[in-house]
Amino acid sequence: MTVLTGVKAPFELTQYAIAIKQQGIDFAIRHYTHQAGKSLSLAEARALTDAGIQIGAVWETPDAHLSYFSRAQGCADGAAAFLMAQSVITQPSGSAVYFAVNFDADTAEIAGPVTRYFEGVNQAFQAASAAERQYQVGVYGSAACCAAMVAGGLATLSWLADETVDYAGYSLKQLDGATLPVDDGQRISVGMASKHAERPAGLFRVL
């Protein structure tokens, strides 16, 4: 199987979809969030799909720190993300929503607040799942965090935040950022990621 290359962007990619596809981009990771300007829209998802770009979804809270992570917050974020996936984007069943752990959690913090957060996410997904629409939970974070959530059955997919760390179980791996030329001489700054050649990553297309 082929290694796929993707971008991660905190802004809408609709107008850039064709241009970035022409540069060899296979997938785009976009956000589910309470911030309207940052969130993936259905029109954008359709534009990416039409350009031949697969989509990945991540729930990511800016500047989240240890005190953010709790079971209650996981329930709230899980419910909001599921609603966006199901009702706004019509994300297909079996694909994934990743949840970001954007700080360098130590072993105790992973075993405590971070684990409780993902327990809440899973509780929300299980409560919301309709017979025809179910989603995988993914984790975005350090190798230790990814390994712990997968081993604990709280995530089925993992997105490694640091490409310099050796973690064999990843589905996605974050790479250094890049500046891509797009239409009319513009350039956009994006994060870059790669998909493991032999593991699914929960990416999707929409109708």
Secondary structure as GFF3:
##gff-version 3
##sequence-region A 1 207
A	DSSP	beta_strand	4	8	.	.	.	ID=ss1
A	DSSP	three_ten_helix	14	16	.	.	.	ID=ss2
A	DSSP	alpha_helix	17	21	.	.	.	ID=ss3
A	DSSP	beta_strand	27	32	.	.	.	ID=ss4
A	DSSP	alpha_helix	42	50	.	.	.	ID=ss5
A	DSSP	beta_strand	54	59	.	.	.	ID=ss6
A	DSSP	three_ten_helix	66	68	.	.	.	ID=ss7
A	DSSP	alpha_helix	71	83	.	.	.	ID=ss8
A	DSSP	pi_helix	84	88	.	.	.	ID=ss9
A	DSSP	beta_strand	96	100	.	.	.	ID=ss10
A	DSSP	alpha_helix	107	109	.	.	.	ID=ss11
A	DSSP	pi_helix	110	114	.	.	.	ID=ss12
A	DSSP	alpha_helix	115	128	.	.	.	ID=ss13
A	DSSP	beta_strand	136	141	.	.	.	ID=ss14
A	DSSP	alpha_helix	143	151	.	.	.	ID=ss15
A	DSSP	beta_strand	157	160	.	.	.	ID=ss16
A	DSSP	beta_strand	172	181	.	.	.	ID=ss17
A	DSSP	three_ten_helix	183	185	.	.	.	ID=ss18
A	DSSP	beta_strand	187	195	.	.	.	ID=ss19
###
